Every structure is written in structure tokens, then in C-alpha cells.
């Protein structure tokens, strides 16, 4: 095995040309064990073509040798030749000692292809052959997690936890916590997050704990954990928006806005941060600052309807009707895509006394809001002002369906009917 070790040392020292020369010697005159061991080592170093040549040479002599077929399958997977890998691995017989390993590899491949039922069958068969291998239970847990089968995944991970807290670089308590959190079982998830963090402080797990605490309504815990995460990694962009929400939940609006400002320093193209900053500024009565945040959000995404709608509400409050019209004209959103802009336009044109434009917008908006009492109220009174009594009567009939005991609607409809008569 000296030649194999020599080649590995050359590779580790960057002597690739010399290593290839020695490789050719082994390929031509090495014994079979040398060729196999060198093939394994080259695979590990990423020399896939060279490793494959060695394994193919051995398979000409031992065409049904499971260990060789498994190694070839692994090489093909690493090379991105999944279909060829499946064909190779399917050649291994059930009597071969490597059959269980081949099933695990096949399961991974079928899972990648979305063939979950086939994957599950392969794993369950592997479990029959290798009942004590918890890596199979871990694989089943991962499969069931991907499919959203929470109970099955939890059962599989529980088996793993009897022997290991971590597998394939995955903290099992953390994985179970993420699974429970995603399914809405927040209280139970927090217990597993605590266990995971007691085993290893890892920033994604810490974020999961903080985020789950926020979802569970434990704002103070969420604030503590998000700030702990910020100390560990201030560039963890996702934390700032959620930290702001946790502060808002505790009615600490200044702290919430401060978190948004910190987040923007880290992620200046995050429209959600600007939008949320605008909402917090509004709550604090800082209207000019809020407007700036909303405009920044829309500069990042001119199709950000929610930001535009909220900014329009501010404009209406400030009686800035021309700004409403101007903003809508600048958006990458058609009024049909977001009918609220039709309604906003109608109200704005009405306030600006551009009544023909207002009528056109109201008529277009009616298609979308004919069951909305607030819209019908605006539309109905506008029609009365414009002297369109017949159409107004139709609208007030619809309003009475929404609110049959509203005396104002009833009186107006009676007067409109009298006018018609």
C-alpha cells in the first residue's frame, strides 16, 4: 500500500503531475487491492474520472462485486450522473453484503427525484437488513419531514435520539424543533430548541428558537434570543424584522423602529424592512419619516402594492389627493391587478372635483367591490352629488341588503324613489 500512500501524499502537497504518473503505474501494474484503495482515495479527493477508470477496470474482473458497484455508484452521483448511478446500484443482489448500503444510496437518489414512495420502500427494506443502523432512521426522518408527515418524522428521529444527538452534521433536537415549529406546535418546539442549544450553540437553531418564541407570543423571550443572535452575528439579516415585531408586541415602538434601522444598515435592499419601518413611524406619529420609508420600499419594488396602499392612506389623511394620483401612475401594478387603486383614484378625483374621471374610476372599481359596503357607500353618495339618481337608488338598494336597519340608507332610498316617480 506504499504506492497508494505515496500518491496521496503527493496530492496533499500539490504534486499533481507526479501523482498522475504514479497513478498510471498502479493502473497498469498495481494489484487489485491497490487499485481499489486508490480508487476510494481519489474519489475522496475529487478525482472522479481517474477513480472511475480504476473501478471500471476492476469491474471487468469482478462484474458483480457489490463493494465496487457501490463505489462506482458514489462516483457517478458525485459526477451528477444520477440515472447511471441508479442503474449501477440496482445491479447489486440482495445476497451481497453491500446491498443495504446500495439501498441507502438509491433512496437518496429517488428522494432527489421526488419519488418518495420508492425512496421509502428502499429505506424500509434497508431497515429490515440493517435493523440497528440508526442512519436509516435518520434518513426516514428526513424523508418524512420533506413530505410534511410530522408524526412519522418525529417517530424516526426519536429512534435516532436513543443513540445519537447529532447525525450527518444535523442536530436531531434542532431538527425536531424546526419540524414542530413549522407545524404550529410552538410550545413543544421550544422544549426541543432548548435541548438543541444546550448541546451546541448554533445560530440557525438560535434563530429558530427566537422566531418560534415570537410566534408563540413570548415576545420578551424572542427579544432576548434575537439580541443574543445579533451579538453573535450582526449580519444575520433575517433577525431584524422579527426583532422589530417582538418589540412592537411589547409596545416598545421606538425600539422596534431602531431595530429596523439596524436591519437596513445590514440589508439596504430589503423592502419589507422599509415597509415595516414606515408602519412603526406612523404609529409613533412620524409621518414624514413614514412616507420616506414607504417611498424607499417602492423604489426597491415598484410593484409593492401593500406599501403603496398604506402610503395612499397617509396621503388621504393629509388630504394630498394629487399625490395619490401621482403615486398610482408610477407603480408597476395595473389597477386591474390591485383594484384598491381604482377606488383610491375615484376618491382622489372626486376630492379634486374632476368628476368625470372620478365616475370612470368608480364604475371600473364597482366590478371588484360591488359587495363591499364601504365602497358602495362612497359610490352611492358620489352618484347623488352628480345627480345620477337612478344609479344611486340601485346602489342604496344594495347597501340596505348589507345593513337592512340603517335609517339613513332607507330614508335616502325613499327620497331617490320619490324623485324617480
C-alpha positions, 0 to 999 in steps of 0.5 A: 500500500506504499504506492497508494500512500505515496500518491496521496501524499503527493496530492496533499502537497500539490504534486499533481503531475507526479501523482498522475504518473504514479497513478498510471503505474498502479493502473497498469501494474498495481494489484487489485487491492491497490487499485481499489484503495486508490480508487476510494482515495481519489474519489475522496479527493475529487478525482472522479474520472481517474477513480472511475477508470480504476473501478471500471477496470476492476469491474471487468474482473469482478462484474458483480462485486457489490463493494465496487458497484457501490463505489462506482455508484458514489462516483457517478452521483458525485459526477451528477450522473444520477440515472447511471448511478441508479442503474449501477446500484440496482445491479447489486443482489440482495445476497451481497453484503453491500446491498443495504448500503446500495439501498441507502444510496438509491433512496437518496437518489429517488428522494432527489427525484421526488419519488418518495414512495420508492425512496421509502420502500428502499429505506424500509427494506434497508431497515429490515437488513440493517435493523440497528443502523440508526442512519436509516432512521435518520434518513426516514426522518428526513424523508418524512419531514420533506413530505410534511408527515410530522408524526412519522418524522418525529417517530424516526428521529426519536429512534435516532435520539436513543443513540445519537444527538447529532447525525450527518452534521444535523442536530436531531433536537434542532431538527425536531424543533424546526419540524414542530415549529413549522407545524404550529406546535410552538410550545413543544418546539421550544422544549426541543430548541432548548435541548438543541442549544444546550448541546451546541450553540448554533445560530440557525437553531438560535434563530429558530428558537427566537422566531418560534418564541415570537410566534408563540407570543413570548415576545420578551423571550424572542427579544432576548434570543434575537439580541443574543443572535445579533451579538453573535452575528450582526449580519444575520439579516433575517433577525431584524424584522422579527426583532422589530415585531417582538418589540412592537408586541411589547409596545416598545415602538421606538425600539422596534423602529431602531431595530429596523434601522439596524436591519437596513444598515445590514440589508439596504435592499430589503423592502419589507424592512422599509415597509415595516419601518414606515408602519412603526413611524406612523404609529409613533406619529412620524409621518414624514419619516413614514412616507420616506420609508414607504417611498424607499420600499417602492423604489426597491419594488415598484410593484409593492402594492401593500406599501403603496396602499398604506402610503395612499392612506397617509396621503388621504389623511393629509388630504394630498389627493394629487399625490395619490394620483401621482403615486398610482401612475408610477407603480408597476401594478395595473389597477386591474391587478390591485383594484384598491387603486381604482377606488383610491383614484375615484376618491382622489378625483372626486376630492379634486372635483374632476368628476368625470374621471372620478365616475370612470374610476368608480364604475371600473372599481364597482366590478371588484367591490360591488359587495363591499359596503364601504365602497358602495357607500362612497359610490352611492353618495358620489352618484347623488352629488352628480345627480345620477339618481337612478344609479344611486337608488340601485346602489342604496338598494344594495347597501340596505341588503348589507345593513337592512336597519340603517335609517339613513340608507332607507330614508335616502332610498325613499327620497331617490324613489320619490324623485324617480316617480 
